[in-house]
Amino acid sequence: MDDHSSASPIVATGETVGGVLSDLAALAGRLPGLREGEAGREASILDRLAEELAEAAAVLRAAPGEHPGGMS
């Protein structure tokens, strides 16, 4: 396996995190103007983004050469 193929999951994870950050920034801009009854939709978006981050963390933990427990 060459370095490029082993780096692919990490590169994809970086792209996922970047997308989550963009979505969070957009959502943060909408929060001050939320009206009653609109919070549920925004909360659902936050739930989805949290799931994406959890999946990204799992990919990084599973990357070759990583040790269980992380932060070494």
PQR file with spaces between the fields and no chain letter, atoms N, CA, C, O and H, PARSE charges and radii, in Angstrom:
ATOM       1  N    MET     1       0.845   -1.182    0.000 -0.4000 1.5000
ATOM       2  CA   MET     1       0.000    0.000    0.000 -0.0000 2.0000
ATOM       3  C    MET     1       0.891    1.247    0.000  0.5500 1.7000
ATOM       4  O    MET     1       1.820    1.330    0.804 -0.5500 1.4000
ATOM       5  N    ASP     2       0.634    2.200   -0.867 -0.4000 1.5000
ATOM       6  CA   ASP     2       1.465    3.398   -0.912 -0.0000 2.0000
ATOM       7  C    ASP     2       0.928    4.463    0.042  0.5500 1.7000
ATOM       8  O    ASP     2      -0.185    4.341    0.555 -0.5500 1.4000
ATOM       9  H    ASP     2      -0.121    2.133   -1.520  0.4000 1.0000
ATOM      10  N    ASP     3       1.726    5.508    0.277 -0.4000 1.5000
ATOM      11  CA   ASP     3       1.346    6.565    1.218 -0.0000 2.0000
ATOM      12  C    ASP     3       0.061    7.267    0.813  0.5500 1.7000
ATOM      13  O    ASP     3      -0.720    7.666    1.676 -0.5500 1.4000
ATOM      14  H    ASP     3       2.629    5.606   -0.139  0.4000 1.0000
ATOM      15  N    HIS     4      -0.172    7.425   -0.489 -0.4000 1.5000
ATOM      16  CA   HIS     4      -1.373    8.136   -0.938 -0.0000 2.0000
ATOM      17  C    HIS     4      -2.648    7.396   -0.522  0.5500 1.7000
ATOM      18  O    HIS     4      -3.598    8.010   -0.036 -0.5500 1.4000
ATOM      19  H    HIS     4       0.463    7.101   -1.191  0.4000 1.0000
ATOM      20  N    SER     5      -2.661    6.079   -0.714 -0.4000 1.5000
ATOM      21  CA   SER     5      -3.874    5.337   -0.384 -0.0000 2.0000
ATOM      22  C    SER     5      -4.101    5.289    1.119  0.5500 1.7000
ATOM      23  O    SER     5      -5.250    5.294    1.562 -0.5500 1.4000
ATOM      24  H    SER     5      -1.890    5.580   -1.109  0.4000 1.0000
ATOM      25  N    SER     6      -3.039    5.244    1.917 -0.4000 1.5000
ATOM      26  CA   SER     6      -3.220    5.211    3.364 -0.0000 2.0000
ATOM      27  C    SER     6      -3.604    6.580    3.912  0.5500 1.7000
ATOM      28  O    SER     6      -4.174    6.668    5.000 -0.5500 1.4000
ATOM      29  H    SER     6      -2.106    5.240    1.558  0.4000 1.0000
ATOM      30  N    ALA     7      -3.304    7.646    3.181 -0.4000 1.5000
ATOM      31  CA   ALA     7      -3.655    8.994    3.632 -0.0000 2.0000
ATOM      32  C    ALA     7      -5.079    9.367    3.242  0.5500 1.7000
ATOM      33  O    ALA     7      -5.637   10.310    3.802 -0.5500 1.4000
ATOM      34  H    ALA     7      -2.841    7.575    2.297  0.4000 1.0000
ATOM      35  N    SER     8      -5.673    8.657    2.307 -0.4000 1.5000
ATOM      36  CA   SER     8      -6.993    9.020    1.802 -0.0000 2.0000
ATOM      37  C    SER     8      -8.061    9.164    2.878  0.5500 1.7000
ATOM      38  O    SER     8      -8.799   10.149    2.856 -0.5500 1.4000
ATOM      39  H    SER     8      -5.220    7.891    1.852  0.4000 1.0000
ATOM      40  N    PRO     9      -8.180    8.225    3.824 -0.5600 1.5000
ATOM      41  CA   PRO     9      -9.206    8.413    4.859  0.2800 2.0000
ATOM      42  C    PRO     9      -8.951    9.661    5.700  0.5500 1.7000
ATOM      43  O    PRO     9      -9.893   10.330    6.125 -0.5500 1.4000
ATOM      44  N    ILE    10      -7.704    9.968    5.935 -0.4000 1.5000
ATOM      45  CA   ILE    10      -7.375   11.157    6.719 -0.0000 2.0000
ATOM      46  C    ILE    10      -7.707   12.418    5.931  0.5500 1.7000
ATOM      47  O    ILE    10      -8.228   13.380    6.495 -0.5500 1.4000
ATOM      48  H    ILE    10      -6.939    9.425    5.590  0.4000 1.0000
ATOM      49  N    VAL    11      -7.413   12.424    4.645 -0.4000 1.5000
ATOM      50  CA   VAL    11      -7.760   13.569    3.798 -0.0000 2.0000
ATOM      51  C    VAL    11      -9.271   13.742    3.753  0.5500 1.7000
ATOM      52  O    VAL    11      -9.774   14.859    3.878 -0.5500 1.4000
ATOM      53  H    VAL    11      -6.990   11.643    4.187  0.4000 1.0000
ATOM      54  N    ALA    12      -9.994   12.650    3.575 -0.4000 1.5000
ATOM      55  CA   ALA    12     -11.453   12.721    3.539 -0.0000 2.0000
ATOM      56  C    ALA    12     -12.012   13.221    4.869  0.5500 1.7000
ATOM      57  O    ALA    12     -12.989   13.968    4.899 -0.5500 1.4000
ATOM      58  H    ALA    12      -9.586   11.742    3.474  0.4000 1.0000
ATOM      59  N    THR    13     -11.383   12.801    5.967 -0.4000 1.5000
ATOM      60  CA   THR    13     -11.816   13.262    7.282 -0.0000 2.0000
ATOM      61  C    THR    13     -11.601   14.758    7.416  0.5500 1.7000
ATOM      62  O    THR    13     -12.442   15.455    7.983 -0.5500 1.4000
ATOM      63  H    THR    13     -10.589   12.194    5.943  0.4000 1.0000
ATOM      64  N    GLY    14     -10.496   15.256    6.908 -0.4000 1.5000
ATOM      65  CA   GLY    14     -10.249   16.700    6.930 -0.0000 2.0000
ATOM      66  C    GLY    14     -11.303   17.458    6.149  0.5500 1.7000
ATOM      67  O    GLY    14     -11.738   18.535    6.556 -0.5500 1.4000
ATOM      68  H    GLY    14      -9.813   14.690    6.447  0.4000 1.0000
ATOM      69  N    GLU    15     -11.710   16.893    5.030 -0.4000 1.5000
ATOM      70  CA   GLU    15     -12.762   17.527    4.227 -0.0000 2.0000
ATOM      71  C    GLU    15     -14.095   17.508    4.972  0.5500 1.7000
ATOM      72  O    GLU    15     -14.850   18.478    4.924 -0.5500 1.4000
ATOM      73  H    GLU    15     -11.356   16.017    4.699  0.4000 1.0000
ATOM      74  N    THR    16     -14.381   16.406    5.659 -0.4000 1.5000
ATOM      75  CA   THR    16     -15.612   16.317    6.450 -0.0000 2.0000
ATOM      76  C    THR    16     -15.620   17.374    7.547  0.5500 1.7000
ATOM      77  O    THR    16     -16.612   18.079    7.733 -0.5500 1.4000
ATOM      78  H    THR    16     -13.767   15.618    5.698  0.4000 1.0000
ATOM      79  N    VAL    17     -14.515   17.479    8.266 -0.4000 1.5000
ATOM      80  CA   VAL    17     -14.425   18.468    9.351 -0.0000 2.0000
ATOM      81  C    VAL    17     -14.568   19.879    8.801  0.5500 1.7000
ATOM      82  O    VAL    17     -15.233   20.717    9.409 -0.5500 1.4000
ATOM      83  H    VAL    17     -13.709   16.907    8.114  0.4000 1.0000
ATOM      84  N    GLY    18     -13.952   20.150    7.660 -0.4000 1.5000
ATOM      85  CA   GLY    18     -14.090   21.464    7.035 -0.0000 2.0000
ATOM      86  C    GLY    18     -15.532   21.773    6.670  0.5500 1.7000
ATOM      87  O    GLY    18     -16.002   22.896    6.855 -0.5500 1.4000
ATOM      88  H    GLY    18     -13.411   19.470    7.165  0.4000 1.0000
ATOM      89  N    GLY    19     -16.237   20.764    6.145 -0.4000 1.5000
ATOM      90  CA   GLY    19     -17.642   20.951    5.810 -0.0000 2.0000
ATOM      91  C    GLY    19     -18.494   21.204    7.041  0.5500 1.7000
ATOM      92  O    GLY    19     -19.400   22.037    7.020 -0.5500 1.4000
ATOM      93  H    GLY    19     -15.855   19.852    5.995  0.4000 1.0000
ATOM      94  N    VAL    20     -18.195   20.474    8.123 -0.4000 1.5000
ATOM      95  CA   VAL    20     -18.930   20.669    9.373 -0.0000 2.0000
ATOM      96  C    VAL    20     -18.705   22.089    9.886  0.5500 1.7000
ATOM      97  O    VAL    20     -19.645   22.745   10.335 -0.5500 1.4000
ATOM      98  H    VAL    20     -17.459   19.798    8.140  0.4000 1.0000
ATOM      99  N    LEU    21     -17.470   22.559    9.820 -0.4000 1.5000
ATOM     100  CA   LEU    21     -17.186   23.918   10.281 -0.0000 2.0000
ATOM     101  C    LEU    21     -17.946   24.963    9.462  0.5500 1.7000
ATOM     102  O    LEU    21     -18.447   25.942   10.015 -0.5500 1.4000
ATOM     103  H    LEU    21     -16.707   22.025    9.455  0.4000 1.0000
ATOM     104  N    SER    22     -18.031   24.758    8.166 -0.4000 1.5000
ATOM     105  CA   SER    22     -18.800   25.679    7.318 -0.0000 2.0000
ATOM     106  C    SER    22     -20.273   25.670    7.698  0.5500 1.7000
ATOM     107  O    SER    22     -20.907   26.719    7.809 -0.5500 1.4000
ATOM     108  H    SER    22     -17.624   23.962    7.717  0.4000 1.0000
ATOM     109  N    ASP    23     -20.806   24.469    7.897 -0.4000 1.5000
ATOM     110  CA   ASP    23     -22.213   24.349    8.291 -0.0000 2.0000
ATOM     111  C    ASP    23     -22.461   24.985    9.657  0.5500 1.7000
ATOM     112  O    ASP    23     -23.482   25.641    9.862 -0.5500 1.4000
ATOM     113  H    ASP    23     -20.291   23.617    7.807  0.4000 1.0000
ATOM     114  N    LEU    24     -21.523   24.792   10.595 -0.4000 1.5000
ATOM     115  CA   LEU    24     -21.659   25.400   11.924 -0.0000 2.0000
ATOM     116  C    LEU    24     -21.641   26.924   11.844  0.5500 1.7000
ATOM     117  O    LEU    24     -22.409   27.599   12.530 -0.5500 1.4000
ATOM     118  H    LEU    24     -20.693   24.259   10.428  0.4000 1.0000
ATOM     119  N    ALA    25     -20.770   27.453   11.010 -0.4000 1.5000
ATOM     120  CA   ALA    25     -20.696   28.907   10.861 -0.0000 2.0000
ATOM     121  C    ALA    25     -22.010   29.456   10.306  0.5500 1.7000
ATOM     122  O    ALA    25     -22.507   30.484   10.765 -0.5500 1.4000
ATOM     123  H    ALA    25     -20.147   26.905   10.452  0.4000 1.0000
ATOM     124  N    ALA    26     -22.561   28.764    9.323 -0.4000 1.5000
ATOM     125  CA   ALA    26     -23.842   29.202    8.749 -0.0000 2.0000
ATOM     126  C    ALA    26     -24.952   29.127    9.796  0.5500 1.7000
ATOM     127  O    ALA    26     -25.769   30.041    9.912 -0.5500 1.4000
ATOM     128  H    ALA    26     -22.157   27.929    8.950  0.4000 1.0000
ATOM     129  N    LEU    27     -24.975   28.046   10.548 -0.4000 1.5000
ATOM     130  CA   LEU    27     -25.994   27.887   11.571 -0.0000 2.0000
ATOM     131  C    LEU    27     -25.837   28.949   12.657  0.5500 1.7000
ATOM     132  O    LEU    27     -26.830   29.510   13.122 -0.5500 1.4000
ATOM     133  H    LEU    27     -24.311   27.304   10.455  0.4000 1.0000
ATOM     134  N    ALA    28     -24.617   29.225   13.059 -0.4000 1.5000
ATOM     135  CA   ALA    28     -24.378   30.246   14.087 -0.0000 2.0000
ATOM     136  C    ALA    28     -24.903   31.604   13.639  0.5500 1.7000
ATOM     137  O    ALA    28     -25.392   32.386   14.454 -0.5500 1.4000
ATOM     138  H    ALA    28     -23.810   28.769   12.682  0.4000 1.0000
ATOM     139  N    GLY    29     -24.801   31.883   12.350 -0.4000 1.5000
ATOM     140  CA   GLY    29     -25.323   33.138   11.820 -0.0000 2.0000
ATOM     141  C    GLY    29     -26.831   33.227   11.857  0.5500 1.7000
ATOM     142  O    GLY    29     -27.394   34.321   11.904 -0.5500 1.4000
ATOM     143  H    GLY    29     -24.403   31.248   11.688  0.4000 1.0000
ATOM     144  N    ARG    30     -27.496   32.072   11.835 -0.4000 1.5000
ATOM     145  CA   ARG    30     -28.963   32.064   11.866 -0.0000 2.0000
ATOM     146  C    ARG    30     -29.529   32.078   13.282  0.5500 1.7000
ATOM     147  O    ARG    30     -30.671   32.494   13.483 -0.5500 1.4000
ATOM     148  H    ARG    30     -27.039   31.183   11.796  0.4000 1.0000
ATOM     149  N    LEU    31     -28.765   31.637   14.249 -0.4000 1.5000
ATOM     150  CA   LEU    31     -29.292   31.490   15.606 -0.0000 2.0000
ATOM     151  C    LEU    31     -29.844   32.774   16.220  0.5500 1.7000
ATOM     152  O    LEU    31     -30.904   32.730   16.844 -0.5500 1.4000
ATOM     153  H    LEU    31     -27.838   31.299   14.086  0.4000 1.0000
ATOM     154  N    PRO    32     -29.169   33.918   16.070 -0.5600 1.5000
ATOM     155  CA   PRO    32     -29.719   35.126   16.705  0.2800 2.0000
ATOM     156  C    PRO    32     -31.115   35.507   16.208  0.5500 1.7000
ATOM     157  O    PRO    32     -31.870   36.144   16.942 -0.5500 1.4000
ATOM     158  N    GLY    33     -31.465   35.136   15.004 -0.4000 1.5000
ATOM     159  CA   GLY    33     -32.767   35.510   14.450 -0.0000 2.0000
ATOM     160  C    GLY    33     -33.837   34.434   14.565  0.5500 1.7000
ATOM     161  O    GLY    33     -34.916   34.577   13.992 -0.5500 1.4000
ATOM     162  H    GLY    33     -30.851   34.618   14.409  0.4000 1.0000
ATOM     163  N    LEU    34     -33.559   33.366   15.291 -0.4000 1.5000
ATOM     164  CA   LEU    34     -34.535   32.283   15.413 -0.0000 2.0000
ATOM     165  C    LEU    34     -35.808   32.757   16.098  0.5500 1.7000
ATOM     166  O    LEU    34     -35.779   33.514   17.069 -0.5500 1.4000
ATOM     167  H    LEU    34     -32.682   33.249   15.757  0.4000 1.0000
ATOM     168  N    ARG    35     -36.911   32.291   15.565 -0.4000 1.5000
ATOM     169  CA   ARG    35     -38.202   32.574   16.190 -0.0000 2.0000
ATOM     170  C    ARG    35     -38.677   31.330   16.926  0.5500 1.7000
ATOM     171  O    ARG    35     -38.170   30.227   16.721 -0.5500 1.4000
ATOM     172  H    ARG    35     -36.935   31.677   14.776  0.4000 1.0000
ATOM     173  N    GLU    36     -39.649   31.536   17.774 -0.4000 1.5000
ATOM     174  CA   GLU    36     -40.220   30.418   18.508 -0.0000 2.0000
ATOM     175  C    GLU    36     -40.692   29.350   17.521  0.5500 1.7000
ATOM     176  O    GLU    36     -41.326   29.665   16.515 -0.5500 1.4000
ATOM     177  H    GLU    36     -40.061   32.431   17.941  0.4000 1.0000
ATOM     178  N    GLY    37     -40.384   28.106   17.809 -0.4000 1.5000
ATOM     179  CA   GLY    37     -40.795   27.006   16.949 -0.0000 2.0000
ATOM     180  C    GLY    37     -39.782   26.634   15.887  0.5500 1.7000
ATOM     181  O    GLY    37     -39.981   25.645   15.182 -0.5500 1.4000
ATOM     182  H    GLY    37     -39.868   27.850   18.627  0.4000 1.0000
ATOM     183  N    GLU    38     -38.706   27.386   15.746 -0.4000 1.5000
ATOM     184  CA   GLU    38     -37.696   27.091   14.730 -0.0000 2.0000
ATOM     185  C    GLU    38     -36.488   26.356   15.302  0.5500 1.7000
ATOM     186  O    GLU    38     -35.654   25.868   14.539 -0.5500 1.4000
ATOM     187  H    GLU    38     -38.544   28.190   16.319  0.4000 1.0000
ATOM     188  N    ALA    39     -36.377   26.268   16.603 -0.4000 1.5000
ATOM     189  CA   ALA    39     -35.188   25.690   17.224 -0.0000 2.0000
ATOM     190  C    ALA    39     -35.034   24.205   16.920  0.5500 1.7000
ATOM     191  O    ALA    39     -33.911   23.710   16.830 -0.5500 1.4000
ATOM     192  H    ALA    39     -37.054   26.665   17.222  0.4000 1.0000
ATOM     193  N    GLY    40     -36.139   23.489   16.762 -0.4000 1.5000
ATOM     194  CA   GLY    40     -36.072   22.047   16.507 -0.0000 2.0000
ATOM     195  C    GLY    40     -35.304   21.715   15.245  0.5500 1.7000
ATOM     196  O    GLY    40     -34.511   20.774   15.227 -0.5500 1.4000
ATOM     197  H    GLY    40     -37.052   23.891   16.835  0.4000 1.0000
ATOM     198  N    ARG    41     -35.533   22.479   14.192 -0.4000 1.5000
ATOM     199  CA   ARG    41     -34.827   22.246   12.921 -0.0000 2.0000
ATOM     200  C    ARG    41     -33.338   22.463   13.097  0.5500 1.7000
ATOM     201  O    ARG    41     -32.527   21.659   12.638 -0.5500 1.4000
ATOM     202  H    ARG    41     -36.178   23.244   14.207  0.4000 1.0000
ATOM     203  N    GLU    42     -32.980   23.551   13.760 -0.4000 1.5000
ATOM     204  CA   GLU    42     -31.556   23.861   13.964 -0.0000 2.0000
ATOM     205  C    GLU    42     -30.904   22.821   14.876  0.5500 1.7000
ATOM     206  O    GLU    42     -29.745   22.456   14.673 -0.5500 1.4000
ATOM     207  H    GLU    42     -33.639   24.205   14.133  0.4000 1.0000
ATOM     208  N    ALA    43     -31.647   22.341   15.881 -0.4000 1.5000
ATOM     209  CA   ALA    43     -31.128   21.295   16.764 -0.0000 2.0000
ATOM     210  C    ALA    43     -30.871   20.006   15.978  0.5500 1.7000
ATOM     211  O    ALA    43     -29.894   19.304   16.238 -0.5500 1.4000
ATOM     212  H    ALA    43     -32.588   22.637   16.046  0.4000 1.0000
ATOM     213  N    SER    44     -31.737   19.701   15.031 -0.4000 1.5000
ATOM     214  CA   SER    44     -31.548   18.511   14.195 -0.0000 2.0000
ATOM     215  C    SER    44     -30.284   18.635   13.350  0.5500 1.7000
ATOM     216  O    SER    44     -29.561   17.658   13.155 -0.5500 1.4000
ATOM     217  H    SER    44     -32.531   20.271   14.820  0.4000 1.0000
ATOM     218  N    ILE    45     -30.027   19.825   12.858 -0.4000 1.5000
ATOM     219  CA   ILE    45     -28.797   20.057   12.089 -0.0000 2.0000
ATOM     220  C    ILE    45     -27.588   19.843   12.985  0.5500 1.7000
ATOM     221  O    ILE    45     -26.616   19.210   12.573 -0.5500 1.4000
ATOM     222  H    ILE    45     -30.614   20.619   13.017  0.4000 1.0000
ATOM     223  N    LEU    46     -27.638   20.362   14.204 -0.4000 1.5000
ATOM     224  CA   LEU    46     -26.528   20.157   15.144 -0.0000 2.0000
ATOM     225  C    LEU    46     -26.332   18.675   15.456  0.5500 1.7000
ATOM     226  O    LEU    46     -25.197   18.211   15.565 -0.5500 1.4000
ATOM     227  H    LEU    46     -28.427   20.876   14.539  0.4000 1.0000
ATOM     228  N    ASP    47     -27.417   17.938   15.599 -0.4000 1.5000
ATOM     229  CA   ASP    47     -27.311   16.493   15.833 -0.0000 2.0000
ATOM     230  C    ASP    47     -26.594   15.807   14.676  0.5500 1.7000
ATOM     231  O    ASP    47     -25.723   14.962   14.886 -0.5500 1.4000
ATOM     232  H    ASP    47     -28.339   18.316   15.511  0.4000 1.0000
ATOM     233  N    ARG    48     -26.970   16.178   13.447 -0.4000 1.5000
ATOM     234  CA   ARG    48     -26.340   15.570   12.262 -0.0000 2.0000
ATOM     235  C    ARG    48     -24.856   15.905   12.211  0.5500 1.7000
ATOM     236  O    ARG    48     -24.030   15.042   11.911 -0.5500 1.4000
ATOM     237  H    ARG    48     -27.678   16.864   13.277  0.4000 1.0000
ATOM     238  N    LEU    49     -24.517   17.156   12.502 -0.4000 1.5000
ATOM     239  CA   LEU    49     -23.120   17.563   12.477 -0.0000 2.0000
ATOM     240  C    LEU    49     -22.310   16.831   13.553  0.5500 1.7000
ATOM     241  O    LEU    49     -21.157   16.463   13.325 -0.5500 1.4000
ATOM     242  H    LEU    49     -25.188   17.856   12.745  0.4000 1.0000
ATOM     243  N    ALA    50     -22.912   16.625   14.715 -0.4000 1.5000
ATOM     244  CA   ALA    50     -22.240   15.881   15.780 -0.0000 2.0000
ATOM     245  C    ALA    50     -21.972   14.441   15.335  0.5500 1.7000
ATOM     246  O    ALA    50     -20.908   13.890   15.620 -0.5500 1.4000
ATOM     247  H    ALA    50     -23.848   16.923   14.901  0.4000 1.0000
ATOM     248  N    GLU    51     -22.930   13.837   14.641 -0.4000 1.5000
ATOM     249  CA   GLU    51     -22.744   12.480   14.126 -0.0000 2.0000
ATOM     250  C    GLU    51     -21.608   12.434   13.113  0.5500 1.7000
ATOM     251  O    GLU    51     -20.807   11.500   13.119 -0.5500 1.4000
ATOM     252  H    GLU    51     -23.794   14.285   14.410  0.4000 1.0000
ATOM     253  N    GLU    52     -21.536   13.434   12.247 -0.4000 1.5000
ATOM     254  CA   GLU    52     -20.462   13.477   11.259 -0.0000 2.0000
ATOM     255  C    GLU    52     -19.103   13.589   11.936  0.5500 1.7000
ATOM     256  O    GLU    52     -18.142   12.949   11.509 -0.5500 1.4000
ATOM     257  H    GLU    52     -22.188   14.193   12.242  0.4000 1.0000
ATOM     258  N    LEU    53     -19.015   14.403   12.996 -0.4000 1.5000
ATOM     259  CA   LEU    53     -17.757   14.536   13.727 -0.0000 2.0000
ATOM     260  C    LEU    53     -17.394   13.248   14.442  0.5500 1.7000
ATOM     261  O    LEU    53     -16.220   12.879   14.483 -0.5500 1.4000
ATOM     262  H    LEU    53     -19.796   14.923   13.343  0.4000 1.0000
ATOM     263  N    ALA    54     -18.378   12.556   15.007 -0.4000 1.5000
ATOM     264  CA   ALA    54     -18.111   11.278   15.678 -0.0000 2.0000
ATOM     265  C    ALA    54     -17.592   10.243   14.674  0.5500 1.7000
ATOM     266  O    ALA    54     -16.680    9.475   14.980 -0.5500 1.4000
ATOM     267  H    ALA    54     -19.331   12.856   14.974  0.4000 1.0000
ATOM     268  N    GLU    55     -18.176   10.230   13.482 -0.4000 1.5000
ATOM     269  CA   GLU    55     -17.699    9.314   12.441 -0.0000 2.0000
ATOM     270  C    GLU    55     -16.280    9.672   12.003  0.5500 1.7000
ATOM     271  O    GLU    55     -15.459    8.784   11.775 -0.5500 1.4000
ATOM     272  H    GLU    55     -18.917   10.854   13.233  0.4000 1.0000
ATOM     273  N    ALA    56     -15.991   10.959   11.885 -0.4000 1.5000
ATOM     274  CA   ALA    56     -14.645   11.400   11.512 -0.0000 2.0000
ATOM     275  C    ALA    56     -13.639   10.970   12.577  0.5500 1.7000
ATOM     276  O    ALA    56     -12.536   10.535   12.246 -0.5500 1.4000
ATOM     277  H    ALA    56     -16.658   11.680   12.070  0.4000 1.0000
ATOM     278  N    ALA    57     -14.008   11.086   13.842 -0.4000 1.5000
ATOM     279  CA   ALA    57     -13.122   10.662   14.928 -0.0000 2.0000
ATOM     280  C    ALA    57     -12.856    9.162   14.842  0.5500 1.7000
ATOM     281  O    ALA    57     -11.729    8.716   15.058 -0.5500 1.4000
ATOM     282  H    ALA    57     -14.904   11.440   14.111  0.4000 1.0000
ATOM     283  N    ALA    58     -13.877    8.392   14.533 -0.4000 1.5000
ATOM     284  CA   ALA    58     -13.718    6.940   14.414 -0.0000 2.0000
ATOM     285  C    ALA    58     -12.769    6.585   13.269  0.5500 1.7000
ATOM     286  O    ALA    58     -11.958    5.667   13.393 -0.5500 1.4000
ATOM     287  H    ALA    58     -14.793    8.754   14.358  0.4000 1.0000
ATOM     288  N    VAL    59     -12.873    7.310   12.162 -0.4000 1.5000
ATOM     289  CA   VAL    59     -11.977    7.067   11.025 -0.0000 2.0000
ATOM     290  C    VAL    59     -10.536    7.345   11.440  0.5500 1.7000
ATOM     291  O    VAL    59      -9.634    6.569   11.123 -0.5500 1.4000
ATOM     292  H    VAL    59     -13.532    8.055   12.061  0.4000 1.0000
ATOM     293  N    LEU    60     -10.323    8.437   12.138 -0.4000 1.5000
ATOM     294  CA   LEU    60      -8.955    8.759   12.571 -0.0000 2.0000
ATOM     295  C    LEU    60      -8.423    7.724   13.554  0.5500 1.7000
ATOM     296  O    LEU    60      -7.256    7.338   13.482 -0.5500 1.4000
ATOM     297  H    LEU    60     -11.056    9.068   12.395  0.4000 1.0000
ATOM     298  N    ARG    61      -9.273    7.274   14.470 -0.4000 1.5000
ATOM     299  CA   ARG    61      -8.835    6.258   15.432 -0.0000 2.0000
ATOM     300  C    ARG    61      -8.467    4.947   14.745  0.5500 1.7000
ATOM     301  O    ARG    61      -7.579    4.227   15.202 -0.5500 1.4000
ATOM     302  H    ARG    61     -10.221    7.588   14.529  0.4000 1.0000
ATOM     303  N    ALA    62      -9.149    4.644   13.654 -0.4000 1.5000
ATOM     304  CA   ALA    62      -8.913    3.400   12.928 -0.0000 2.0000
ATOM     305  C    ALA    62      -7.760    3.504   11.930  0.5500 1.7000
ATOM     306  O    ALA    62      -7.386    2.506   11.314 -0.5500 1.4000
ATOM     307  H    ALA    62      -9.870    5.228   13.283  0.4000 1.0000
ATOM     308  N    ALA    63      -7.201    4.689   11.767 -0.4000 1.5000
ATOM     309  CA   ALA    63      -6.123    4.887   10.797 -0.0000 2.0000
ATOM     310  C    ALA    63      -4.916    4.030   11.180  0.5500 1.7000
ATOM     311  O    ALA    63      -4.624    3.858   12.363 -0.5500 1.4000
ATOM     312  H    ALA    63      -7.506    5.500   12.268  0.4000 1.0000
ATOM     313  N    PRO    64      -4.222    3.498   10.184 -0.5600 1.5000
ATOM     314  CA   PRO    64      -3.037    2.685   10.452  0.2800 2.0000
ATOM     315  C    PRO    64      -2.036    3.449   11.320  0.5500 1.7000
ATOM     316  O    PRO    64      -1.773    4.630   11.097 -0.5500 1.4000
ATOM     317  N    GLY    65      -1.493    2.756   12.300 -0.4000 1.5000
ATOM     318  CA   GLY    65      -0.488    3.363   13.167 -0.0000 2.0000
ATOM     319  C    GLY    65      -1.040    4.076   14.368  0.5500 1.7000
ATOM     320  O    GLY    65      -0.280    4.534   15.220 -0.5500 1.4000
ATOM     321  H    GLY    65      -1.706    1.796   12.480  0.4000 1.0000
ATOM     322  N    GLU    66      -2.368    4.181   14.457 -0.4000 1.5000
ATOM     323  CA   GLU    66      -2.968    4.839   15.618 -0.0000 2.0000
ATOM     324  C    GLU    66      -3.109    3.849   16.758  0.5500 1.7000
ATOM     325  O    GLU    66      -3.304    2.653   16.544 -0.5500 1.4000
ATOM     326  H    GLU    66      -2.986    3.809   13.764  0.4000 1.0000
ATOM     327  N    HIS    67      -3.006    4.365   17.967 -0.4000 1.5000
ATOM     328  CA   HIS    67      -3.124    3.517   19.149 -0.0000 2.0000
ATOM     329  C    HIS    67      -4.478    3.759   19.801  0.5500 1.7000
ATOM     330  O    HIS    67      -4.938    4.900   19.852 -0.5500 1.4000
ATOM     331  H    HIS    67      -2.848    5.336   18.141  0.4000 1.0000
ATOM     332  N    PRO    68      -5.118    2.718   20.295 -0.5600 1.5000
ATOM     333  CA   PRO    68      -6.393    2.913   21.003  0.2800 2.0000
ATOM     334  C    PRO    68      -6.220    3.901   22.142  0.5500 1.7000
ATOM     335  O    PRO    68      -5.202    3.885   22.836 -0.5500 1.4000
ATOM     336  N    GLY    69      -7.196    4.749   22.334 -0.4000 1.5000
ATOM     337  CA   GLY    69      -7.114    5.736   23.407 -0.0000 2.0000
ATOM     338  C    GLY    69      -6.710    7.108   22.918  0.5500 1.7000
ATOM     339  O    GLY    69      -6.841    8.090   23.648 -0.5500 1.4000
ATOM     340  H    GLY    69      -8.022    4.763   21.771  0.4000 1.0000
ATOM     341  N    GLY    70      -6.215    7.191   21.683 -0.4000 1.5000
ATOM     342  CA   GLY    70      -5.882    8.491   21.108 -0.0000 2.0000
ATOM     343  C    GLY    70      -4.746    9.198   21.794  0.5500 1.7000
ATOM     344  O    GLY    70      -3.794    8.564   22.249 -0.5500 1.4000
ATOM     345  H    GLY    70      -6.108    6.394   21.090  0.4000 1.0000
ATOM     346  N    MET    71      -4.839   10.500   21.873 -0.4000 1.5000
ATOM     347  CA   MET    71      -3.876   11.434   22.435 -0.0000 2.0000
ATOM     348  C    MET    71      -2.646   10.817   23.075  0.5500 1.7000
ATOM     349  O    MET    71      -2.572   10.683   24.297 -0.5500 1.4000
ATOM     350  H    MET    71      -5.613   11.015   21.504  0.4000 1.0000
ATOM     351  N    SER    72      -1.684   10.442   22.248 -0.4000 1.5000
ATOM     352  CA   SER    72      -0.452    9.891   22.796 -0.0000 2.0000
ATOM     353  C    SER    72       0.612   10.947   22.925  0.5500 1.7000
ATOM     354  O    SER    72       1.720   10.654   23.372 -0.5500 1.4000
ATOM     355  H    SER    72      -1.745   10.551   21.256  0.4000 1.0000
